[in-house]
Amino acid sequence: MSDPLSRDEHAAMTRYVATIRRQLQEVFELFSTRYGSRSTVAEVAGRALVCTTLLEHEMLLLEQSPTEPEKVEREDLNRSAIVGTANRGE
């Protein structure tokens, strides 16, 4: 990450995403009630709700994480690639 959010920006974005999630929950419930839970419009609203919930969860994880998750993930991948090569005898 080259320019992570400041603490204030992160807090503001987390609140913003939480608000969007609550609104999408209401939209999903309305569409499910009016069109049926298996309707296309309710399913799309449900997917939007799931995506927003995942984004909110990721924002909370970033808030709790002292390290940058992407860098740790890349380092782990590099190590496993090296170990994998060493194990194959190449």
Buried (B, 14 or more C-beta within 10 A) or exposed (E): EEEEBEEEEBEEBBEEBBEBBEEBBEBBBEBBEEBEEEEEBBBEBBEBBEEBBEBBEEBEEBEEEEEEEEEEEEEEEEEEEEEEEEEEEE
